[in-house]
């Protein structure tokens, strides 16, 4: 029958929770009503409801187009579709002063629970229960609608792993393993909780300033409608829309290791807010990402750190007790419903589910476990590119998966579901802040080392990981 899935929910969850490299699920969502969620359909469902779009320039630069360098406009999907026609006769509404040939637009990170709060029945169109997560639907998912060229800067998500369903159009994913972190020049400026950005434009790298990027191992895949991409924990990713209109739906899956990561994020927030707030506001450094609506005080950040540490030990103790009562061996792969938390909330972590060190990556995944993964036409590995093509080449996942596998041989918390605050920076046709340096204030070149240079070292993931471990050890005593 056409409704028969290649994997049972139990097997799919086992794959999702154990696989430490990206892979594409095929033939798993053919009966999902969400597959009809193209932009035109969603426009009719939203019935004139305005949503926020992020707009960026299509021109290619060596500097990443961070969200602090974009413009923001509220428009309806009907207005977006008219604008995306690219014809003068179609230009109307708030997007009309952004020339389609020069700009892309992205309605990114839209919580389905929020934008369809008056239509809760639509949540059931998304059935993550087929992937082994009963009860997870559109209410725990996020919607992304973009035009050609729309992109998300290269980053890794501090929390969870990611399941992404492509609905309309195609998106190209550039993925890098956790072991490449130092080669991607991580930065927390712009600051957004649970997102660590790369200072490198991975599609047009400045190798003079970022020479270590040559050592990265890119995994590039083009995701087509009906396919679901698994982005494992702490895999870097840059995502770009390559068709005129793209629609995708994702859900971040909570992991036990997130609870130590929350301690790390609390330390990061406390330090970055304390140091950046001491700077002269007149420097003009847009260090706070638009997704972070406000800078929180030192007292609030310290309270959050203490709560994160306290909850970490409380849940660690609870899990030790649980393990003493049952000889379960699946704690490291279990997503406990009682431990599901939103961003900036604290949860629990079982003993032994510590944060993986930064060097942990695809190459260290145990061979015997990898051999048990049922790769084939229904589960396709996203393999590393050869060094010669790693900067620009792509690998497309098509319907004929056998050809794809042959071509690939030898070649090449994120955020948890939560209320993400959004800031409308521009509601008119002002020039976006493309001239702003991505990693320094305008006077950085004149003053030598900048505050952001210090933060790039102080808030390096490896440093924060060490600080968190020392802090937890101190608290344990």
Secondary structure by P-SEA (a helix, b strand, c coil): ccccccccaaaaaaaaacccbbbbbcccccccccccccaaaaaaaacbbbbbbbbbbccccccccccccbbbbbbcaaaaaaaaccccccccccccccccccccccccccccccccccccccccccccccccccccccccbbbbbbcccccccbbbbcbbbbbbbbccbbbbbbbbccccccccccccccccccbbbbcccccccccccccccccbbbbbbbbcccbbbbbcccccbbbbbcccbbbbbbbbbbccaaaaaaaaaaaaaaaaaaaaaacccccccccccccccccccaaaaaaaaaaaaaaaaaaaaaaaaaaaacccccccccccccccccccccccccccccccccccccccccaaaaaacccccccccccccccccccbbbbbbccaaaaaaaaaccccccccccbbbbbbccccccccccccccccccccccccccaaaaaaaaacaaaaaaaaaaaaaaaac
